[in-house]
Amino acid sequence: MKRREFLNIGVQHINFSQQESLKTTDSEEGAKSGIAMIDTGSCSAWTGGDCRMCYIKCPLLDKAIVIEDFKPVVIGENCNGCGICENICSMINGKAFIKVFLKGINT
């Protein structure tokens, strides 16, 4: 199985609540479930590696996650907390270096 096929399979298995969060619109006040935060000390893109899968797989491409200086950066006010970035990072690395935190819990 090719790496790209493997990654696409994982994205297809995102749980229902994460898929539902993608259906939110900007007009739905309070609809965001959380916000993604990158562990810049562990993320391979931030430590000299070449990974931007969280950025590539984000359904809000160039809105919730952008690339600055070849590194992914979360734009908090645009992130809907869907968790796709966390899932793809975990599949690639065995551990997620970008995580979604519920709103109001030390974000």
N, CA, C and O atoms as CSV, one atom per row, in Angstrom:
chain,resi,resn,atom,element,x,y,z
A,1,MET,N,N,0.847,-1.170,0.000
A,1,MET,CA,C,0.000,0.000,0.000
A,1,MET,C,C,0.897,1.240,0.000
A,1,MET,O,O,1.848,1.326,0.777
A,2,LYS,N,N,0.592,2.180,-0.860
A,2,LYS,CA,C,1.373,3.400,-0.942
A,2,LYS,C,C,1.039,4.319,0.228
A,2,LYS,O,O,-0.061,4.264,0.778
A,3,ARG,N,N,1.987,5.156,0.600
A,3,ARG,CA,C,1.812,6.063,1.739
A,3,ARG,C,C,0.584,6.956,1.550
A,3,ARG,O,O,-0.193,7.150,2.485
A,4,ARG,N,N,0.409,7.492,0.358
A,4,ARG,CA,C,-0.727,8.373,0.093
A,4,ARG,C,C,-2.050,7.641,0.311
A,4,ARG,O,O,-2.984,8.208,0.879
A,5,GLU,N,N,-2.137,6.379,-0.138
A,5,GLU,CA,C,-3.344,5.583,0.061
A,5,GLU,C,C,-3.592,5.356,1.547
A,5,GLU,O,O,-4.727,5.445,2.013
A,6,PHE,N,N,-2.529,5.063,2.287
A,6,PHE,CA,C,-2.641,4.846,3.728
A,6,PHE,C,C,-3.183,6.093,4.418
A,6,PHE,O,O,-4.080,6.003,5.256
A,7,LEU,N,N,-2.641,7.250,4.069
A,7,LEU,CA,C,-3.074,8.495,4.695
A,7,LEU,C,C,-4.526,8.805,4.365
A,7,LEU,O,O,-5.262,9.290,5.224
A,8,ASN,N,N,-4.941,8.539,3.158
A,8,ASN,CA,C,-6.328,8.798,2.778
A,8,ASN,C,C,-7.296,7.879,3.500
A,8,ASN,O,O,-8.408,8.295,3.826
A,9,ILE,N,N,-6.902,6.643,3.757
A,9,ILE,CA,C,-7.757,5.721,4.509
A,9,ILE,C,C,-8.002,6.266,5.911
A,9,ILE,O,O,-9.133,6.252,6.396
A,10,GLY,N,N,-6.952,6.742,6.558
A,10,GLY,CA,C,-7.093,7.270,7.913
A,10,GLY,C,C,-8.024,8.458,7.986
A,10,GLY,O,O,-8.833,8.566,8.908
A,11,VAL,N,N,-7.913,9.340,7.031
A,11,VAL,CA,C,-8.771,10.526,7.028
A,11,VAL,C,C,-10.232,10.134,6.859
A,11,VAL,O,O,-11.115,10.802,7.398
A,12,GLN,N,N,-10.502,9.057,6.117
A,12,GLN,CA,C,-11.872,8.606,5.909
A,12,GLN,C,C,-12.500,8.063,7.193
A,12,GLN,O,O,-13.723,7.952,7.276
A,13,HIS,N,N,-11.693,7.727,8.185
A,13,HIS,CA,C,-12.205,7.118,9.407
A,13,HIS,C,C,-12.316,8.095,10.568
A,13,HIS,O,O,-12.318,7.692,11.731
A,14,ILE,N,N,-12.405,9.346,10.256
A,14,ILE,CA,C,-12.579,10.345,11.315
A,14,ILE,C,C,-13.965,10.166,11.909
A,14,ILE,O,O,-14.939,9.933,11.193
A,15,ASN,N,N,-14.040,10.278,13.231
A,15,ASN,CA,C,-15.324,9.971,13.863
A,15,ASN,C,C,-16.410,10.991,13.528
A,15,ASN,O,O,-16.136,12.082,13.029
A,16,PHE,N,N,-17.630,10.607,13.813
A,16,PHE,CA,C,-18.802,11.376,13.421
A,16,PHE,C,C,-18.791,12.789,13.987
A,16,PHE,O,O,-19.141,13.732,13.276
A,17,SER,N,N,-18.406,12.958,15.223
A,17,SER,CA,C,-18.446,14.291,15.822
A,17,SER,C,C,-17.492,15.249,15.128
A,17,SER,O,O,-17.783,16.440,15.010
A,18,GLN,N,N,-16.368,14.745,14.674
A,18,GLN,CA,C,-15.439,15.604,13.953
A,18,GLN,C,C,-16.020,15.997,12.603
A,18,GLN,O,O,-15.874,17.144,12.180
A,19,GLN,N,N,-16.666,15.080,11.932
A,19,GLN,CA,C,-17.281,15.401,10.644
A,19,GLN,C,C,-18.403,16.411,10.828
A,19,GLN,O,O,-18.580,17.306,10.003
A,20,GLU,N,N,-19.159,16.267,11.908
A,20,GLU,CA,C,-20.235,17.212,12.171
A,20,GLU,C,C,-19.700,18.618,12.404
A,20,GLU,O,O,-20.330,19.594,11.996
A,21,SER,N,N,-18.554,18.735,13.049
A,21,SER,CA,C,-18.009,20.066,13.311
A,21,SER,C,C,-17.623,20.774,12.019
A,21,SER,O,O,-17.562,22.003,11.986
A,22,LEU,N,N,-17.362,20.025,10.962
A,22,LEU,CA,C,-17.048,20.638,9.672
A,22,LEU,C,C,-18.260,21.324,9.061
A,22,LEU,O,O,-18.113,22.184,8.193
A,23,LYS,N,N,-19.440,20.958,9.498
A,23,LYS,CA,C,-20.658,21.526,8.937
A,23,LYS,C,C,-20.999,22.883,9.536
A,23,LYS,O,O,-21.950,23.525,9.088
A,24,THR,N,N,-20.257,23.332,10.526
A,24,THR,CA,C,-20.552,24.616,11.146
A,24,THR,C,C,-20.241,25.740,10.180
A,24,THR,O,O,-19.401,25.609,9.290
A,25,THR,N,N,-20.931,26.836,10.373
A,25,THR,CA,C,-20.671,28.022,9.561
A,25,THR,C,C,-20.230,29.144,10.469
A,25,THR,O,O,-20.366,29.063,11.690
A,26,ASP,N,N,-19.706,30.179,9.875
A,26,ASP,CA,C,-19.254,31.317,10.663
A,26,ASP,C,C,-20.404,31.983,11.400
A,26,ASP,O,O,-20.188,32.639,12.419
A,27,SER,N,N,-21.619,31.825,10.903
A,27,SER,CA,C,-22.757,32.474,11.537
A,27,SER,C,C,-23.252,31.725,12.769
A,27,SER,O,O,-24.052,32.267,13.532
A,28,GLU,N,N,-22.802,30.514,12.979
A,28,GLU,CA,C,-23.233,29.731,14.133
A,28,GLU,C,C,-22.354,30.076,15.327
A,28,GLU,O,O,-21.273,29.511,15.496
A,29,GLU,N,N,-22.811,30.982,16.132
A,29,GLU,CA,C,-22.044,31.410,17.292
A,29,GLU,C,C,-21.899,30.259,18.280
A,29,GLU,O,O,-22.884,29.602,18.616
A,30,GLY,N,N,-20.706,30.017,18.735
A,30,GLY,CA,C,-20.456,28.981,19.723
A,30,GLY,C,C,-20.397,27.580,19.149
A,30,GLY,O,O,-20.315,26.612,19.905
A,31,ALA,N,N,-20.436,27.449,17.840
A,31,ALA,CA,C,-20.444,26.122,17.227
A,31,ALA,C,C,-19.075,25.457,17.268
A,31,ALA,O,O,-18.985,24.234,17.152
A,32,LYS,N,N,-18.019,26.225,17.428
A,32,LYS,CA,C,-16.679,25.647,17.438
A,32,LYS,C,C,-16.498,24.787,18.682
A,32,LYS,O,O,-16.805,25.218,19.794
A,33,SER,N,N,-16.003,23.584,18.490
A,33,SER,CA,C,-15.826,22.682,19.624
A,33,SER,C,C,-14.476,22.861,20.286
A,33,SER,O,O,-14.320,22.561,21.470
A,34,GLY,N,N,-13.503,23.343,19.541
A,34,GLY,CA,C,-12.169,23.494,20.104
A,34,GLY,C,C,-11.268,24.262,19.174
A,34,GLY,O,O,-11.710,24.856,18.191
A,35,ILE,N,N,-9.991,24.236,19.506
A,35,ILE,CA,C,-8.998,24.943,18.712
A,35,ILE,C,C,-7.722,24.112,18.681
A,35,ILE,O,O,-7.306,23.565,19.702
A,36,ALA,N,N,-7.111,24.020,17.525
A,36,ALA,CA,C,-5.876,23.245,17.377
A,36,ALA,C,C,-4.680,24.065,17.847
A,36,ALA,O,O,-4.616,25.277,17.639
A,37,MET,N,N,-3.743,23.383,18.481
A,37,MET,CA,C,-2.501,24.016,18.920
A,37,MET,C,C,-1.345,23.089,18.567
A,37,MET,O,O,-1.422,21.879,18.780
A,38,ILE,N,N,-0.267,23.667,18.023
A,38,ILE,CA,C,0.901,22.897,17.593
A,38,ILE,C,C,1.953,22.882,18.687
A,38,ILE,O,O,2.274,23.923,19.261
A,39,ASP,N,N,2.492,21.705,18.977
A,39,ASP,CA,C,3.640,21.572,19.880
A,39,ASP,C,C,4.880,21.870,19.048
A,39,ASP,O,O,5.444,20.972,18.423
A,40,THR,N,N,5.299,23.123,19.041
A,40,THR,CA,C,6.402,23.546,18.175
A,40,THR,C,C,7.734,22.923,18.573
A,40,THR,O,O,8.673,22.916,17.776
A,41,GLY,N,N,7.830,22.406,19.778
A,41,GLY,CA,C,9.056,21.743,20.203
A,41,GLY,C,C,9.186,20.327,19.672
A,41,GLY,O,O,10.274,19.752,19.687
A,42,SER,N,N,8.069,19.756,19.198
A,42,SER,CA,C,8.077,18.377,18.711
A,42,SER,C,C,7.683,18.233,17.244
A,42,SER,O,O,8.090,17.271,16.591
A,43,CYS,N,N,6.912,19.156,16.725
A,43,CYS,CA,C,6.446,19.104,15.331
A,43,CYS,C,C,7.643,19.068,14.395
A,43,CYS,O,O,8.553,19.889,14.509
A,44,SER,N,N,7.641,18.111,13.465
A,44,SER,CA,C,8.803,17.958,12.585
A,44,SER,C,C,9.029,19.182,11.707
A,44,SER,O,O,10.176,19.528,11.426
A,45,ALA,N,N,7.964,19.844,11.267
A,45,ALA,CA,C,8.140,21.051,10.454
A,45,ALA,C,C,8.811,22.163,11.260
A,45,ALA,O,O,9.561,22.974,10.715
A,46,TRP,N,N,8.536,22.191,12.554
A,46,TRP,CA,C,9.116,23.218,13.427
A,46,TRP,C,C,10.513,22.847,13.907
A,46,TRP,O,O,11.244,23.702,14.406
A,47,THR,N,N,10.885,21.591,13.763
A,47,THR,CA,C,12.213,21.157,14.229
A,47,THR,C,C,13.125,20.776,13.062
A,47,THR,O,O,14.057,19.989,13.225
A,48,GLY,N,N,12.850,21.335,11.896
A,48,GLY,CA,C,13.743,21.141,10.756
A,48,GLY,C,C,13.321,20.102,9.751
A,48,GLY,O,O,13.996,19.916,8.739
A,49,GLY,N,N,12.216,19.416,10.005
A,49,GLY,CA,C,11.748,18.387,9.078
A,49,GLY,C,C,10.906,18.963,7.951
A,49,GLY,O,O,10.766,20.179,7.817
A,50,ASP,N,N,10.357,18.081,7.155
A,50,ASP,CA,C,9.583,18.502,5.993
A,50,ASP,C,C,8.202,17.862,6.026
A,50,ASP,O,O,7.908,16.975,5.225
A,51,CYS,N,N,7.364,18.302,6.938
A,51,CYS,CA,C,6.001,17.779,7.038
A,51,CYS,C,C,5.041,18.959,7.148
A,51,CYS,O,O,5.261,19.894,7.917
A,52,ARG,N,N,3.978,18.890,6.363
A,52,ARG,CA,C,2.940,19.896,6.428
A,52,ARG,C,C,1.563,19.240,6.232
A,52,ARG,O,O,0.636,19.850,5.699
A,53,MET,N,N,1.461,17.999,6.672
A,53,MET,CA,C,0.230,17.248,6.431
A,53,MET,C,C,-0.972,17.866,7.139
A,53,MET,O,O,-2.084,17.808,6.614
A,54,CYS,N,N,-0.777,18.452,8.310
A,54,CYS,CA,C,-1.903,19.092,8.996
A,54,CYS,C,C,-2.461,20.217,8.128
A,54,CYS,O,O,-3.675,20.388,8.018
A,55,TYR,N,N,-1.572,20.969,7.524
A,55,TYR,CA,C,-1.958,22.066,6.629
A,55,TYR,C,C,-2.659,21.521,5.384
A,55,TYR,O,O,-3.710,22.028,4.990
A,56,ILE,N,N,-2.088,20.505,4.774
A,56,ILE,CA,C,-2.623,19.944,3.530
A,56,ILE,C,C,-4.011,19.338,3.732
A,56,ILE,O,O,-4.882,19.495,2.877
A,57,LYS,N,N,-4.225,18.650,4.849
A,57,LYS,CA,C,-5.487,17.950,5.086
A,57,LYS,C,C,-6.557,18.820,5.738
A,57,LYS,O,O,-7.714,18.405,5.815
A,58,CYS,N,N,-6.206,20.006,6.205
A,58,CYS,CA,C,-7.189,20.884,6.850
A,58,CYS,C,C,-8.273,21.273,5.848
A,58,CYS,O,O,-7.962,21.764,4.764
A,59,PRO,N,N,-9.551,21.057,6.200
A,59,PRO,CA,C,-10.628,21.421,5.280
A,59,PRO,C,C,-10.767,22.934,5.114
A,59,PRO,O,O,-11.427,23.398,4.184
A,60,LEU,N,N,-10.159,23.693,5.998
A,60,LEU,CA,C,-10.186,25.151,5.916
A,60,LEU,C,C,-8.819,25.647,5.457
A,60,LEU,O,O,-8.221,26.529,6.074
A,61,LEU,N,N,-8.343,25.070,4.373
A,61,LEU,CA,C,-7.012,25.343,3.830
A,61,LEU,C,C,-6.760,26.844,3.671
A,61,LEU,O,O,-7.572,27.576,3.106
A,62,ASP,N,N,-5.629,27.266,4.178
A,62,ASP,CA,C,-5.205,28.669,4.151
A,62,ASP,C,C,-6.101,29.590,4.961
A,62,ASP,O,O,-6.034,30.810,4.814
A,63,LYS,N,N,-6.931,29.019,5.806
A,63,LYS,CA,C,-7.751,29.819,6.716
A,63,LYS,C,C,-7.442,29.454,8.160
A,63,LYS,O,O,-7.068,30.317,8.954
A,64,ALA,N,N,-7.597,28.165,8.506
A,64,ALA,CA,C,-7.354,27.727,9.879
A,64,ALA,C,C,-5.888,27.394,10.119
A,64,ALA,O,O,-5.366,27.640,11.207
A,65,ILE,N,N,-5.221,26.837,9.117
A,65,ILE,CA,C,-3.785,26.559,9.201
A,65,ILE,C,C,-3.138,27.176,7.973
A,65,ILE,O,O,-3.548,26.924,6.840
A,66,VAL,N,N,-2.128,27.982,8.219
A,66,VAL,CA,C,-1.377,28.616,7.130
A,66,VAL,C,C,0.085,28.208,7.257
A,66,VAL,O,O,0.500,27.672,8.284
A,67,ILE,N,N,0.851,28.460,6.225
A,67,ILE,CA,C,2.284,28.177,6.261
A,67,ILE,C,C,3.032,29.502,6.346
A,67,ILE,O,O,2.851,30.387,5.510
A,68,GLU,N,N,3.870,29.623,7.364
A,68,GLU,CA,C,4.735,30.787,7.536
A,68,GLU,C,C,6.151,30.275,7.748
A,68,GLU,O,O,6.389,29.465,8.644
A,69,ASP,N,N,7.075,30.730,6.947
A,69,ASP,CA,C,8.471,30.278,7.028
A,69,ASP,C,C,8.570,28.755,6.951
A,69,ASP,O,O,9.357,28.142,7.673
A,70,PHE,N,N,7.771,28.148,6.073
A,70,PHE,CA,C,7.760,26.700,5.838
A,70,PHE,C,C,7.239,25.904,7.034
A,70,PHE,O,O,7.481,24.701,7.124
A,71,LYS,N,N,6.526,26.562,7.953
A,71,LYS,CA,C,5.992,25.894,9.147
A,71,LYS,C,C,4.490,26.138,9.243
A,71,LYS,O,O,4.022,27.231,8.924
A,72,PRO,N,N,3.726,25.132,9.681
A,72,PRO,CA,C,2.291,25.340,9.866
A,72,PRO,C,C,2.024,26.215,11.088
A,72,PRO,O,O,2.668,26.076,12.127
A,73,VAL,N,N,1.067,27.111,10.937
A,73,VAL,CA,C,0.657,28.004,12.020
A,73,VAL,C,C,-0.868,27.990,12.066
A,73,VAL,O,O,-1.524,28.167,11.040
A,74,VAL,N,N,-1.433,27.780,13.257
A,74,VAL,CA,C,-2.884,27.752,13.423
A,74,VAL,C,C,-3.394,29.179,13.619
A,74,VAL,O,O,-2.862,29.931,14.435
A,75,ILE,N,N,-4.419,29.536,12.869
A,75,ILE,CA,C,-5.119,30.806,13.047
A,75,ILE,C,C,-6.347,30.478,13.892
A,75,ILE,O,O,-7.373,30.032,13.377
A,76,GLY,N,N,-6.224,30.703,15.180
A,76,GLY,CA,C,-7.219,30.251,16.145
A,76,GLY,C,C,-8.640,30.673,15.871
A,76,GLY,O,O,-9.568,29.881,16.037
A,77,GLU,N,N,-8.825,31.915,15.452
A,77,GLU,CA,C,-10.195,32.389,15.229
A,77,GLU,C,C,-10.856,31.716,14.025
A,77,GLU,O,O,-12.076,31.787,13.874
A,78,ASN,N,N,-10.071,31.070,13.174
A,78,ASN,CA,C,-10.632,30.381,12.012
A,78,ASN,C,C,-10.745,28.870,12.197
A,78,ASN,O,O,-11.427,28.206,11.417
A,79,CYS,N,N,-10.095,28.326,13.202
A,79,CYS,CA,C,-10.104,26.880,13.444
A,79,CYS,C,C,-11.454,26.465,14.032
A,79,CYS,O,O,-11.938,27.082,14.980
A,80,ASN,N,N,-12.059,25.412,13.463
A,80,ASN,CA,C,-13.340,24.937,13.991
A,80,ASN,C,C,-13.192,23.728,14.916
A,80,ASN,O,O,-14.189,23.197,15.404
A,81,GLY,N,N,-11.960,23.294,15.159
A,81,GLY,CA,C,-11.731,22.202,16.093
A,81,GLY,C,C,-12.126,20.835,15.585
A,81,GLY,O,O,-12.431,19.953,16.388
A,82,CYS,N,N,-12.130,20.625,14.272
A,82,CYS,CA,C,-12.597,19.351,13.710
A,82,CYS,C,C,-11.688,18.174,14.058
A,82,CYS,O,O,-12.168,17.045,14.161
A,83,GLY,N,N,-10.391,18.408,14.242
A,83,GLY,CA,C,-9.474,17.344,14.645
A,83,GLY,C,C,-8.810,16.576,13.517
A,83,GLY,O,O,-8.044,15.650,13.780
A,84,ILE,N,N,-9.081,16.933,12.274
A,84,ILE,CA,C,-8.445,16.232,11.156
A,84,ILE,C,C,-6.932,16.367,11.242
A,84,ILE,O,O,-6.209,15.401,10.999
A,85,CYS,N,N,-6.452,17.548,11.584
A,85,CYS,CA,C,-5.005,17.774,11.692
A,85,CYS,C,C,-4.388,16.865,12.752
A,85,CYS,O,O,-3.318,16.296,12.540
A,86,GLU,N,N,-5.060,16.732,13.882
A,86,GLU,CA,C,-4.563,15.880,14.966
A,86,GLU,C,C,-4.511,14.422,14.522
A,86,GLU,O,O,-3.534,13.724,14.797
A,87,ASN,N,N,-5.547,13.963,13.844
A,87,ASN,CA,C,-5.587,12.574,13.383
A,87,ASN,C,C,-4.492,12.270,12.379
A,87,ASN,O,O,-3.824,11.242,12.487
A,88,ILE,N,N,-4.296,13.146,11.405
A,88,ILE,CA,C,-3.285,12.884,10.379
A,88,ILE,C,C,-1.890,12.922,10.982
A,88,ILE,O,O,-1.037,12.116,10.610
A,89,CYS,N,N,-1.644,13.837,11.901
A,89,CYS,CA,C,-0.339,13.921,12.557
A,89,CYS,C,C,-0.056,12.650,13.353
A,89,CYS,O,O,1.055,12.121,13.324
A,90,SER,N,N,-1.066,12.170,14.057
A,90,SER,CA,C,-0.914,10.952,14.845
A,90,SER,C,C,-0.649,9.743,13.957
A,90,SER,O,O,0.160,8.883,14.308
A,91,MET,N,N,-1.315,9.669,12.819
A,91,MET,CA,C,-1.100,8.542,11.908
A,91,MET,C,C,0.316,8.547,11.345
A,91,MET,O,O,0.930,7.490,11.200
A,92,ILE,N,N,0.830,9.710,11.033
A,92,ILE,CA,C,2.158,9.807,10.435
A,92,ILE,C,C,3.256,9.583,11.466
A,92,ILE,O,O,4.234,8.886,11.196
A,93,ASN,N,N,3.097,10.170,12.639
A,93,ASN,CA,C,4.164,10.177,13.640
A,93,ASN,C,C,3.984,9.182,14.778
A,93,ASN,O,O,4.908,8.978,15.565
A,94,GLY,N,N,2.827,8.566,14.880
A,94,GLY,CA,C,2.564,7.683,16.007
A,94,GLY,C,C,2.120,8.457,17.238
A,94,GLY,O,O,1.723,7.864,18.241
A,95,LYS,N,N,2.187,9.766,17.161
A,95,LYS,CA,C,1.770,10.665,18.236
A,95,LYS,C,C,1.438,12.002,17.587
A,95,LYS,O,O,2.122,12.429,16.657
A,96,ALA,N,N,0.399,12.660,18.068
A,96,ALA,CA,C,0.006,13.942,17.486
A,96,ALA,C,C,0.799,15.083,18.109
A,96,ALA,O,O,0.856,15.225,19.331
A,97,PHE,N,N,1.404,15.885,17.255
A,97,PHE,CA,C,2.114,17.081,17.705
A,97,PHE,C,C,1.291,18.335,17.463
A,97,PHE,O,O,1.741,19.450,17.727
A,98,ILE,N,N,0.090,18.139,16.961
A,98,ILE,CA,C,-0.918,19.190,16.900
A,98,ILE,C,C,-2.154,18.583,17.540
A,98,ILE,O,O,-2.582,17.494,17.157
A,99,LYS,N,N,-2.729,19.277,18.507
A,99,LYS,CA,C,-3.863,18.727,19.249
A,99,LYS,C,C,-4.966,19.757,19.344
A,99,LYS,O,O,-4.720,20.963,19.393
A,100,VAL,N,N,-6.190,19.252,19.368
A,100,VAL,CA,C,-7.352,20.113,19.524
A,100,VAL,C,C,-7.724,20.142,20.998
A,100,VAL,O,O,-7.922,19.103,21.628
A,101,PHE,N,N,-7.814,21.336,21.525
A,101,PHE,CA,C,-8.208,21.535,22.913
A,101,PHE,C,C,-9.600,22.145,22.935
A,101,PHE,O,O,-9.911,23.035,22.143
A,102,LEU,N,N,-10.433,21.662,23.847
A,102,LEU,CA,C,-11.777,22.206,23.972
A,102,LEU,C,C,-11.693,23.671,24.346
A,102,LEU,O,O,-10.810,24.087,25.097
A,103,LYS,N,N,-12.617,24.444,23.817
A,103,LYS,CA,C,-12.627,25.868,24.126
A,103,LYS,C,C,-12.809,26.061,25.626
A,103,LYS,O,O,-13.603,25.375,26.269
A,104,GLY,N,N,-12.066,26.993,26.155
A,104,GLY,CA,C,-12.173,27.312,27.568
A,104,GLY,C,C,-11.308,26.454,28.467
A,104,GLY,O,O,-11.323,26.642,29.684
A,105,ILE,N,N,-10.545,25.509,27.904
A,105,ILE,CA,C,-9.683,24.658,28.723
A,105,ILE,C,C,-8.235,25.020,28.434
A,105,ILE,O,O,-7.547,24.331,27.681
A,106,ASN,N,N,-7.790,26.091,29.029
A,106,ASN,CA,C,-6.402,26.559,28.928
A,106,ASN,C,C,-5.872,26.602,27.503
A,106,ASN,O,O,-4.754,26.157,27.244
A,107,THR,N,N,-6.663,27.134,26.576
A,107,THR,CA,C,-6.185,27.299,25.207
A,107,THR,C,C,-5.458,28.603,25.158
A,107,THR,O,O,-4.950,28.987,24.105
